[in-house]
């Protein structure tokens, strides 16, 4: 943040929060962009890997063969 603002509680049931704006989906979830706080449950949970290293995609990574 570049100026004071409000903090939000991390939705730990569906997201991982590493502090500040470093937040992403847990396995089985995804989100449309890295600025939304809405995490969507995958229809096929195994296809959504979540925010995993080394990429740490804040929208979540997909299993091979999925997008």
Secondary structure by P-SEA (a helix, b strand, c coil): cccbbbbbcccccccccccccccccccccccccccccbbbbbccccccccccccccccccccccccc
